[in-house]
Amino acid sequence: MSNVYIFQNEKLKNSFKNIISMKREIGVTKNRVSNKLGELKKLHTEMIKDNNKQIFLFCLDSFYYQYKIFAMEFEHVKKLRSILNNRMYCDYYKLHNIIVKFCKNHVDEDEINIQSFPVYKDLEPFQEYRIEDIELIHASILKLINNLYLEAQKKEDAIIHYNDNHKVGFSISNFLNTLTHDNRMLQEQISLYINYISFFHISQQKQLKKLHNRINEFFVEVDENINMNYTFSIDDIQDEQTLDMLADPIEIENEPIHDIITGESTIKIADELIAEPTDRVQHNSTPVTDQSDDTDDINIIDTDISKIPAFKSIADIRSSK
């Protein structure tokens, strides 16, 4: 178990470093966006001072509206960042408390160093916690798990060498079986905690990556808007085709119904049957042979297609009304 545990421990450390690096990059980009939006607001204020005529104010109102749209989008991004930060600290804080409670029942308190951290408040989902606190609580969790692992190793060594140390023979067989079972349960608990952290890492990486891409795209959009030197006119309007999905519902209503299997129009098939009854009957009919002398029980199907009422579409029914 030693080599496996060491590998898992290092893997968790490296994974968490990537998460923290991503969080820091998101923070840097957030500050850059804040600066860009500050530049927009400052520019708008200066332009109003230099151009205070009513017609100019009317034109600059579009500029302010654009700034407000960016500001609203940015507030949403910042809230999303805050709630991700909050949830990250929440997961580690609650897991840390669970592991501390377990350690107190399975490891001597003198051998573990239990740290205290800012209390997580469930009623404040947008409260942001320092990255340093998140790093410290994550490191404390791994340290407590390491203490549990050392305790499991100690018990395993004791089980192996118990007979050599005490010389009591097979009479303690059930005692050794119980120790083995108890130590196996401890090892399973360690694996469970490691899997808890692994799940947190995977989910956090996905969420942070999505936020990282989103805030980078937002920064590019704001930056391009500021640096664009172009005046739009009537020549920039392009003719666009209307989407098929926006077709007139009345036109769709009058469209022929298509057969699901063949794709043929049901109305077309019905019209062909009416227009060419003789050919259809001759082509499709087959000679009937007597298979029984009891002709009274035979149901004869009338193939005279002229008796079949003509098919009417929805539009025909409506026009007749």
Wavefront OBJ file of the C-alpha trace (Angstrom):
o trace
v 0.000 0.000 0.000
v 2.937 2.327 0.673
v 3.922 2.915 -2.968
v 0.293 3.302 -4.021
v -0.417 5.805 -1.263
v 2.698 7.867 -2.036
v 1.677 8.018 -5.704
v -1.880 9.053 -4.811
v -0.640 11.699 -2.397
v 1.670 13.264 -4.986
v -1.036 13.115 -7.621
v -3.442 15.014 -5.369
v -0.820 17.653 -4.611
v -0.057 18.260 -8.297
v -3.738 18.345 -9.184
v -4.430 20.920 -6.499
v -1.523 23.075 -7.694
v -3.146 23.210 -11.130
v -6.451 24.241 -9.565
v -4.833 27.060 -7.601
v -2.921 28.229 -10.689
v -6.170 28.385 -12.639
v -7.828 30.353 -9.825
v -4.985 32.867 -9.813
v -5.156 33.290 -13.609
v -8.906 33.920 -13.357
v -8.213 36.542 -10.689
v -5.642 38.276 -12.909
v -8.031 38.344 -15.872
v -10.815 39.652 -13.634
v -8.638 42.603 -12.643
v -7.799 43.297 -16.297
v -11.487 43.358 -17.195
v -12.167 45.704 -14.274
v -9.499 48.069 -15.570
v -10.925 47.978 -19.111
v -14.442 48.736 -17.881
v -13.024 51.527 -15.739
v -11.440 53.003 -18.870
v -14.784 52.863 -20.681
v -16.590 54.634 -17.866
v -13.886 57.297 -17.598
v -13.943 57.872 -21.363
v -17.717 58.276 -21.330
v -17.511 60.862 -18.535
v -14.848 62.855 -20.390
v -16.784 62.794 -23.670
v -19.910 64.100 -21.944
v -17.962 67.006 -20.488
v -16.551 67.968 -23.899
v -19.794 67.400 -25.821
v -22.739 68.601 -23.761
v -25.179 69.425 -26.556
v -28.447 67.489 -26.529
v -27.789 65.711 -29.835
v -24.340 64.625 -28.691
v -25.730 63.357 -25.388
v -28.306 61.385 -27.373
v -25.540 59.724 -29.390
v -23.326 59.071 -26.371
v -26.238 57.393 -24.590
v -25.608 54.319 -26.775
v -22.033 54.291 -25.566
v -23.169 54.331 -21.926
v -25.741 51.610 -22.653
v -22.979 49.409 -24.063
v -20.879 50.010 -20.962
v -23.848 49.035 -18.749
v -24.313 45.781 -20.691
v -20.651 44.911 -20.175
v -20.883 45.831 -16.492
v -23.934 43.615 -15.972
v -22.271 40.657 -17.688
v -19.155 41.205 -15.624
v -21.160 41.244 -12.387
v -22.597 37.869 -13.337
v -19.099 36.490 -14.010
v -17.855 37.823 -10.668
v -20.797 36.235 -8.831
v -20.071 32.920 -10.499
v -16.429 33.204 -9.471
v -17.448 34.015 -5.896
v -19.798 31.062 -5.580
v -17.157 28.683 -6.968
v -14.631 30.010 -4.471
v -17.194 29.669 -1.687
v -18.091 26.117 -2.631
v -14.447 25.091 -2.820
v -13.790 26.257 0.718
v -17.070 24.664 1.835
v -16.067 21.217 0.523
v -12.635 21.262 2.127
v -13.801 22.803 5.405
v -16.534 20.205 5.975
v -14.316 17.307 4.909
v -11.591 18.586 7.220
v -14.004 18.515 10.173
v -15.078 14.952 9.321
v -11.469 13.728 9.140
v -10.533 15.517 12.378
v -13.388 13.771 14.183
v -12.321 10.409 12.774
v -8.662 10.982 13.671
v -9.531 11.747 17.293
v -11.077 8.277 17.578
v -8.279 6.369 15.840
v -5.037 8.283 16.396
v -3.434 9.643 19.565
v -4.031 13.383 19.727
v -0.383 13.906 20.612
v 0.581 12.588 17.168
v -1.679 14.904 15.157
v -1.608 18.658 14.737
v -5.148 20.003 14.347
v -5.280 23.502 12.879
v -8.172 25.964 13.082
v -9.566 27.802 10.063
v -12.188 30.504 9.376
v -15.647 29.108 10.023
v -17.666 28.386 6.927
v -21.152 29.959 6.953
v -23.844 28.203 4.923
v -26.022 31.309 4.901
v -23.373 33.318 3.030
v -22.988 31.519 -0.344
v -21.178 34.468 -1.966
v -18.642 34.966 0.802
v -15.153 34.750 -0.720
v -12.385 33.020 1.192
v -8.710 33.686 0.713
v -6.809 31.385 -1.612
v -4.201 31.040 1.134
v -6.835 29.611 3.518
v -7.998 27.151 0.877
v -4.408 26.025 0.342
v -3.815 25.630 4.079
v -6.963 23.614 4.725
v -6.218 21.340 1.767
v -2.685 20.771 3.048
v -4.073 20.020 6.526
v -6.446 17.411 5.074
v -3.593 15.620 3.315
v -1.531 15.758 6.503
v -4.322 14.196 8.573
v -4.773 11.477 5.975
v -1.044 10.840 6.154
v -1.342 10.435 9.948
v -4.091 7.853 9.398
v -1.886 6.061 6.887
v 1.014 5.936 9.358
v -1.352 4.532 11.976
v -2.487 1.818 9.549
v 1.162 0.944 8.800
v 1.900 0.719 12.518
v -1.017 -1.669 13.066
v -0.002 -3.794 10.108
v 3.533 -4.154 11.486
v 2.116 -5.052 14.908
v -0.049 -7.801 13.434
v 2.891 -9.296 11.525
v 5.219 -9.354 14.528
v 2.662 -9.978 17.306
v 3.479 -13.665 17.761
v 7.215 -12.991 17.676
v 6.922 -10.360 20.400
v 4.457 -12.102 22.756
v 4.930 -15.871 22.102
v 1.338 -16.880 22.877
v 0.618 -19.151 19.897
v -2.614 -19.870 18.083
v -4.852 -18.919 21.036
v -4.842 -15.282 19.895
v -5.984 -16.161 16.373
v -9.341 -14.409 16.731
v -7.613 -11.419 18.269
v -5.300 -11.141 15.245
v -8.234 -11.581 12.864
v -10.015 -8.724 14.608
v -6.936 -6.512 14.409
v -6.608 -7.305 10.700
v -10.258 -6.478 10.113
v -9.993 -3.243 12.085
v -6.894 -2.198 10.174
v -8.537 -3.051 6.857
v -11.451 -0.802 7.787
v -8.993 1.989 8.535
v -7.347 1.546 5.130
v -10.748 1.632 3.427
v -11.573 4.838 5.251
v -8.340 6.388 3.976
v -9.255 5.360 0.416
v -12.697 6.889 0.872
v -11.232 10.242 1.940
v -8.833 10.186 -1.004
v -11.740 9.559 -3.379
v -13.665 12.441 -1.790
v -10.792 14.801 -2.560
v -10.404 13.364 -6.066
v -14.048 14.130 -6.822
v -13.618 17.699 -5.528
v -10.561 18.184 -7.741
v -12.244 16.875 -10.890
v -15.422 18.932 -10.449
v -13.473 22.076 -9.529
v -11.189 21.732 -12.545
v -14.186 21.465 -14.890
v -15.958 24.468 -13.379
v -12.856 26.630 -13.207
v -11.852 25.757 -16.765
v -15.280 26.813 -18.007
v -15.064 30.057 -16.015
v -11.498 30.643 -17.235
v -12.575 30.347 -20.887
v -15.601 32.533 -20.306
v -13.779 35.395 -18.605
v -11.004 35.322 -21.250
v -13.570 35.561 -24.054
v -15.283 38.393 -22.217
v -11.995 40.279 -21.868
v -11.291 39.886 -25.602
v -14.781 41.154 -26.432
v -14.381 44.255 -24.254
v -10.866 44.905 -25.536
v -11.894 44.582 -29.191
v -14.816 46.917 -28.595
v -12.520 49.590 -27.175
v -9.922 49.263 -29.940
v -12.362 49.155 -32.854
v -12.114 52.303 -35.001
v -14.991 51.962 -37.428
v -18.113 53.957 -38.242
v -21.146 51.921 -39.263
v -23.539 53.001 -42.020
v -26.359 51.682 -44.170
v -23.814 49.844 -46.312
v -23.002 47.526 -43.421
v -26.529 46.068 -43.277
v -26.651 42.720 -45.049
v -29.656 40.945 -46.543
v -30.290 37.721 -44.682
v -32.523 34.820 -45.611
v -35.444 34.131 -43.318
v -34.988 30.925 -41.381
v -37.156 27.993 -42.430
v -38.256 27.537 -38.844
v -39.868 30.989 -38.978
v -42.110 30.105 -41.949
v -45.781 31.095 -41.880
v -47.666 28.513 -39.784
v -50.573 28.623 -42.305
v -48.225 27.486 -45.077
v -46.930 24.661 -42.910
v -50.514 23.652 -42.153
v -51.282 23.202 -45.874
v -48.176 21.125 -46.538
v -48.900 17.462 -47.441
v -48.399 14.885 -44.726
v -45.502 12.551 -45.539
v -45.453 8.873 -44.834
v -42.961 8.048 -42.075
v -41.739 4.858 -43.721
v -41.572 5.740 -47.436
v -41.387 9.523 -47.216
v -44.088 9.820 -49.898
v -46.883 12.336 -49.698
v -50.076 10.762 -48.311
v -52.228 13.197 -50.286
v -50.355 12.343 -53.510
v -50.831 8.600 -52.989
v -54.544 9.028 -52.296
v -55.014 11.145 -55.415
v -53.243 8.523 -57.524
v -55.514 5.803 -56.161
v -58.597 7.804 -57.094
v -57.275 8.841 -60.517
v -56.256 5.325 -61.596
v -58.520 2.825 -59.820
v -58.495 0.171 -62.587
v -54.729 -0.033 -62.956
v -54.185 -0.137 -59.259
v -56.658 -2.989 -58.779
v -55.309 -5.006 -61.665
v -51.731 -4.521 -60.576
v -52.188 -5.266 -56.923
v -54.926 -7.920 -56.996
v -54.057 -11.605 -56.942
v -56.276 -14.547 -57.953
v -58.210 -16.080 -55.115
v -58.202 -19.852 -54.909
v -60.615 -21.880 -52.914
v -58.946 -23.505 -49.959
v -62.096 -24.925 -48.437
v -65.404 -26.307 -49.588
v -67.175 -24.293 -46.883
v -67.606 -21.029 -48.840
v -70.123 -19.628 -46.369
v -67.347 -18.811 -43.865
v -65.155 -16.929 -46.367
v -65.118 -13.104 -46.026
v -64.868 -11.611 -49.507
v -63.102 -8.257 -49.668
v -64.637 -5.721 -52.026
v -61.854 -4.298 -54.209
v -64.003 -1.726 -55.944
v -61.982 1.372 -55.149
v -64.640 3.742 -56.432
v -66.558 3.122 -53.231
v -63.708 4.510 -51.141
v -64.420 8.157 -50.233
v -61.960 10.634 -51.679
v -59.292 11.844 -49.307
v -59.615 15.470 -48.347
v -56.842 17.590 -46.922
v -57.355 19.945 -44.015
v -57.415 22.881 -46.433
v -60.178 21.227 -48.539
v -62.300 20.618 -45.457
v -61.934 24.202 -44.370
v -62.807 25.564 -47.831
v -65.927 23.374 -47.986
v -67.073 24.854 -44.690
l 1 2 3 4 5 6 7 8 9 10 11 12 13 14 15 16 17 18 19 20 21 22 23 24 25 26 27 28 29 30 31 32 33 34 35 36 37 38 39 40 41 42 43 44 45 46 47 48 49 50 51 52 53 54 55 56 57 58 59 60 61 62 63 64 65 66 67 68 69 70 71 72 73 74 75 76 77 78 79 80 81 82 83 84 85 86 87 88 89 90 91 92 93 94 95 96 97 98 99 100 101 102 103 104 105 106 107 108 109 110 111 112 113 114 115 116 117 118 119 120 121 122 123 124 125 126 127 128 129 130 131 132 133 134 135 136 137 138 139 140 141 142 143 144 145 146 147 148 149 150 151 152 153 154 155 156 157 158 159 160 161 162 163 164 165 166 167 168 169 170 171 172 173 174 175 176 177 178 179 180 181 182 183 184 185 186 187 188 189 190 191 192 193 194 195 196 197 198 199 200 201 202 203 204 205 206 207 208 209 210 211 212 213 214 215 216 217 218 219 220 221 222 223 224 225 226 227 228 229 230 231 232 233 234 235 236 237 238 239 240 241 242 243 244 245 246 247 248 249 250 251 252 253 254 255 256 257 258 259 260 261 262 263 264 265 266 267 268 269 270 271 272 273 274 275 276 277 278 279 280 281 282 283 284 285 286 287 288 289 290 291 292 293 294 295 296 297 298 299 300 301 302 303 304 305 306 307 308 309 310 311 312 313 314 315 316 317 318 319 320 321
